[in-house]
């Protein structure tokens, strides 16, 4: 049986989500390429030891370059802060390793393009972790749209609302510094709904945006005073798709009461769908093909064996959660690697999403519609 050694760089929220996926995928799927957890890499030695032991890594190191150099590592999984994505991905590619990277791919379009050039020049497989693509209900939505069940797509609506930034006493973390994160809600959460828009409807050609920072100063982590927040708390933008469809998007980290409220709706000439990440197993579908007296949004629980990925888990009606989307993503990555084809979504998708974000940011600054770089 073919195997591949995995290095996970980053041991916090995303590191845990990814490490769990690598550990679970073989238990519930039958990947043609079997992963084993070689080395975990993190900055905090105490947290690193706990992380490595808890998830069953063979080794641990605070030096990500050491992790990349290992002969028994064939895939580098980047879950660290945005400011080191490009350097890690570039060196991993030059070392001949496959690269799996958390979103956003980079802090800027230029940086993202450099990462794409690096992996393509090295000829290594590459994938960006847009995990929401991998919910069975989202895959079903894609299938319905591709099969023409909604007719011609006219409108895409997306809200992604969180409230973890509401408290002004929350310390100034790397996510609130432009030099480390690249952007705020724009790169953190808008990137997900931009990717889902591209996945479901197609390319975005033009945008007009508005970025807002409500809490402009926050306590420094060491308690020495206040520091300036240099990224956005919220982003709102309109979009025109290449197909002629229109899009309305809003995302924020200061929507009081909202935890992970991602709501999508797609309207077409023959039907509509809607989906929410806080109820991820359910897809709502409206069709003009239904008789008028029973026409309405039908609730589809996407846990049947016929739904993508769902048959590998529990009996119908036994719901899946957030962590399962990461398992599905790494399964697709492993399958693509084994079959010698390009994984999806690739760094090209990461660059395309970054181009939309960059256009939104420039549009907000210049207060006008702008084309998305191609």
C-alpha positions in Angstrom: 0.0 0.0 0.0 1.3 3.4 -1.0 2.0 5.9 1.8 2.9 9.5 2.2 4.4 11.2 5.2 2.7 14.5 6.3 4.2 17.5 8.1 1.6 19.8 9.7 3.0 23.3 10.3 0.8 25.2 12.8 -0.8 23.7 15.9 -3.7 26.0 16.8 -7.3 26.0 15.4 -6.5 25.1 11.8 -3.7 22.8 12.7 -6.0 20.8 14.9 -8.7 20.7 12.2 -6.2 19.4 9.6 -4.4 16.9 12.0 -7.8 15.4 12.9 -8.7 15.1 9.2 -5.4 13.3 8.4 -6.0 10.9 11.3 -9.7 10.2 10.5 -9.5 9.8 6.7 -8.3 6.2 6.7 -10.8 5.1 9.3 -13.8 6.2 7.2 -12.6 6.2 3.6 -10.3 4.0 1.6 -7.7 6.5 0.2 -5.4 5.0 -2.5 -2.6 6.9 -0.8 -2.3 6.4 3.0 -1.1 9.4 5.1 0.9 9.0 8.2 1.7 11.9 10.6 5.5 12.3 10.6 6.1 15.7 12.2 4.2 18.5 13.8 5.7 22.0 13.9 4.7 24.9 16.1 6.3 27.9 18.0 5.2 27.1 21.5 7.0 24.0 22.7 4.5 23.1 25.4 1.5 23.3 23.1 3.5 21.6 20.4 4.2 18.5 22.6 0.6 18.3 23.6 -0.5 18.6 20.0 1.9 16.1 18.6 1.1 13.5 21.3 -2.6 14.0 21.1 -2.8 13.5 17.4 -0.1 10.8 17.2 2.7 12.5 15.3 6.0 10.6 15.3 8.1 13.8 15.7 7.8 17.4 16.7 9.9 20.5 16.0 9.8 24.2 16.3 11.8 24.6 13.1 9.5 24.3 10.0 12.6 24.2 7.7 13.7 21.0 9.5 10.2 19.5 9.0 10.4 20.3 5.2 13.9 18.8 4.9 12.9 15.4 6.3 13.2 12.6 3.7 10.1 10.9 5.2 7.9 13.9 4.5 6.2 14.0 1.1 3.5 16.5 1.9 3.6 19.8 3.7 0.4 21.1 5.3 0.5 24.8 6.0 -1.7 25.9 8.9 0.4 28.7 10.2 -0.3 32.5 10.1 -0.7 34.1 6.7 2.6 35.9 6.8 4.6 32.7 6.5 2.4 30.9 3.9 4.5 32.1 0.9 7.9 31.2 2.3 6.9 27.8 3.6 5.1 26.9 0.4 8.0 28.0 -1.8 10.7 26.1 0.1 8.4 23.0 0.3 7.9 23.1 -3.4 11.7 23.5 -4.1 12.2 20.5 -1.9 9.8 18.5 -4.1 7.0 18.2 -1.6 3.3 18.4 -2.3 1.8 21.5 -0.7 -1.6 21.8 1.1 -2.3 25.4 2.4 -4.9 27.0 4.5 -6.9 29.9 3.1 -6.3 32.7 2.3 -3.5 31.5 0.1 -1.5 34.7 0.9 -1.6 38.3 2.1 -1.8 39.8 -1.3 -2.3 38.9 -5.0 1.4 39.3 -5.8 2.3 37.0 -3.0 -0.3 34.4 -4.0 0.9 34.6 -7.6 4.5 34.0 -6.4 3.3 30.9 -4.6 1.6 29.5 -7.7 4.7 30.2 -9.8 6.8 28.3 -7.2 4.7 25.1 -7.1 4.3 25.1 -10.9 8.0 25.7 -11.5 8.8 22.8 -9.2 6.1 20.6 -10.7 4.6 19.6 -7.3 0.9 19.0 -6.5 -0.8 21.9 -4.7 -4.1 22.5 -3.0 -5.7 25.2 -1.0 -8.1 24.3 1.8 -11.5 25.8 1.0 -13.2 23.3 3.2 -16.8 24.5 2.7 -16.7 23.1 -0.8 -16.7 19.6 0.7 -19.9 19.5 2.6 -22.3 17.0 1.0 -25.1 19.6 0.7 -22.8 22.1 -1.1 -21.7 19.3 -3.5 -25.4 18.6 -4.1 -26.0 22.3 -4.8 -23.1 22.3 -7.3 -24.7 19.2 -9.0 -28.1 20.8 -9.2 -26.7 24.0 -10.7 -24.5 22.1 -13.2 -27.4 19.9 -14.3 -29.5 22.9 -15.0 -32.1 22.4 -12.3 -32.0 26.1 -11.5 -31.9 27.2 -15.1 -29.9 30.3 -15.9 -28.3 31.7 -12.7 -29.3 35.3 -12.1 -28.3 36.1 -8.5 -25.9 35.0 -5.8 -26.3 36.2 -2.2 -23.9 35.5 0.6 -23.7 36.5 4.2 -20.8 35.3 6.5 -21.3 36.7 10.0 -19.2 36.1 13.2 -19.0 38.0 16.4 -15.6 37.0 18.0 -14.3 40.6 17.5 -17.2 42.4 19.2 -15.4 42.9 22.5 -13.1 45.9 22.3 -11.0 44.4 25.1 -10.0 41.5 22.9 -6.2 41.6 22.5 -4.6 42.7 19.3 -3.7 39.4 17.6 -1.9 38.7 14.3 -5.3 38.6 12.6 -5.8 42.3 13.3 -2.4 43.4 11.8 -2.2 44.0 8.0 1.5 43.1 7.9 0.7 39.6 9.2 -2.8 38.9 8.0 -3.0 40.9 4.8 -6.6 41.9 5.6 -9.3 41.3 8.2 -12.7 39.9 7.6 -12.0 40.3 3.9 -9.3 37.6 3.8 -10.5 35.6 6.8 -14.1 35.0 5.9 -15.0 36.8 2.7 -12.5 34.5 0.9 -14.7 31.5 1.7 -17.9 33.0 0.2 -15.9 34.3 -2.8 -14.6 30.8 -3.4 -18.1 29.3 -3.0 -19.4 31.9 -5.5 -16.8 30.9 -8.0 -17.4 27.2 -7.3 -21.1 27.4 -7.7 -21.7 30.2 -10.2 -18.4 31.0 -12.0 -15.8 33.7 -12.3 -16.4 37.2 -10.9 -15.4 39.9 -13.3 -16.1 43.2 -11.5 -16.7 44.4 -8.0 -17.5 47.5 -5.9 -16.7 47.3 -2.2 -16.8 48.9 1.2 -14.4 48.0 4.1 -15.0 49.2 7.7 -12.9 49.1 10.9 -15.2 49.8 13.9 -12.7 49.1 16.7 -9.6 51.0 15.7 -7.4 50.2 18.8 -7.1 47.1 20.9 -5.1 46.1 24.0 -1.6 44.8 23.2 -1.1 41.1 24.3 1.6 42.0 26.8 -0.7 44.5 28.5 1.6 47.5 27.7 -1.2 49.7 26.2 -3.2 49.9 23.0 -2.2 49.0 19.5 -3.7 50.1 16.1 -6.0 47.7 14.2 -4.8 47.9 10.6 -7.4 45.6 9.0 -11.1 45.7 8.3 -13.7 44.4 10.8 -16.3 44.1 8.0 -16.5 44.0 4.2 -19.5 44.4 1.9 -19.4 44.3 -1.9 -21.4 43.8 -5.0 -20.2 41.7 -7.9 -20.9 41.0 -11.5 -20.1 37.4 -12.8 -18.8 36.6 -16.2 -22.1 34.8 -16.9 -24.1 37.9 -16.3 -25.3 37.0 -12.9 -25.1 39.5 -10.0 -23.8 39.0 -6.5 -24.4 40.6 -3.1 -21.9 39.8 -0.3 -21.4 40.8 3.3 -19.0 39.5 6.0 -18.0 40.7 9.4 -16.3 39.6 12.6 -18.4 42.0 14.8 -22.0 40.8 14.2 -23.2 40.4 17.8 -24.8 37.0 18.3 -23.6 35.4 15.1 -21.0 32.6 15.6 -20.4 31.1 12.2 -23.5 32.2 10.2 -22.7 31.6 6.5 -25.8 31.9 4.4 -25.8 31.3 0.7 -28.7 31.7 -1.8 -28.6 31.1 -5.6 -31.5 32.2 -7.7 -32.1 31.0 -11.3 -34.8 31.1 -13.9 -36.1 27.7 -13.0 -35.3 27.4 -9.3 -33.4 28.4 -6.3 -31.2 26.9 -3.5 -30.1 28.1 -0.1 -27.7 26.7 2.5 -26.3 27.8 5.9 -23.1 26.6 7.5 -24.8 26.5 10.9 -27.2 23.8 9.5 -24.7 22.3 7.1 -26.5 19.0 6.3 -29.6 20.7 4.9 -30.0 22.1 1.4 -33.2 24.0 0.6 -34.4 23.6 -3.1 -37.2 25.4 -4.9 -38.2 24.3 -8.4 -40.7 25.7 -10.9 -41.0 22.1 -12.2 -43.1 21.2 -9.1 -46.9 21.5 -9.4 -48.0 25.0 -8.3 -50.2 23.7 -5.4 -47.2 22.0 -3.8 -44.5 24.4 -4.9 -42.2 25.7 -2.2 -38.7 25.3 -0.8 -38.1 21.6 0.0 -35.7 20.6 2.8 -33.2 18.0 1.7 -31.1 16.4 4.4 -27.9 15.5 2.5 -27.0 12.4 4.6 -28.1 9.7 2.2 -25.5 7.3 0.8 -26.2 8.8 -2.6 -25.0 12.2 -1.4 -21.2 12.9 -1.9 -19.1 11.6 1.0 -22.1 10.9 3.3 -22.2 7.2 2.7 -18.8 6.8 4.3 -20.0 8.0 7.6 -23.3 7.2 9.5 -26.8 5.9 8.6 -29.1 8.5 6.9 -30.2 11.3 9.2 -27.1 11.1 11.4 -25.6 14.5 10.9 -22.1 15.5 9.9 -20.3 18.5 11.3 -17.6 21.1 10.6 -14.7 18.6 11.0 -16.0 16.3 8.4 -15.5 18.8 5.6 -11.7 18.7 6.3 -11.7 14.9 6.1 -13.4 15.1 2.7 -10.8 17.6 1.5 -7.8 15.5 2.5 -9.5 12.5 1.0 -9.8 14.3 -2.3 -6.2 15.5 -2.1 -4.9 11.9 -1.4 -7.0 10.5 -4.3 -5.7 13.1 -6.7 -2.1 12.5 -5.7 -2.5 8.7 -6.1 -4.2 9.2 -9.5 -1.5 11.7 -10.8 -4.0 14.5 -11.4 -4.2 18.0 -10.2 -6.0 18.4 -6.9 -8.9 20.9 -6.6 -9.2 23.6 -5.4 -5.6 24.3 -6.4 -3.4 27.3 -5.8 -4.9 28.7 -9.0 -8.2 28.9 -7.2 -6.4 30.6 -4.3 -5.0 33.1 -6.7 -8.4 33.7 -8.3 -10.0 34.3 -4.9 -7.1 36.6 -3.9 -7.6 38.7 -7.1 -11.3 39.3 -6.1 -10.2 40.3 -2.6 -7.6 42.7 -4.0 -10.1 44.3 -6.3 -12.6 44.7 -3.4 -9.9 46.4 -1.3 -8.9 48.8 -4.1 -12.5 49.5 -4.9 -13.2 50.4 -1.3 -10.2 52.8 -1.3 -11.1 54.4 -4.7 -14.9 54.3 -4.2 -15.7 52.9 -7.6 -16.3 49.7 -9.5 -13.1 47.8 -10.5 -12.4 44.8 -12.7 -10.9 41.7 -11.2 -7.4 40.9 -12.4 -7.2 37.8 -14.6 
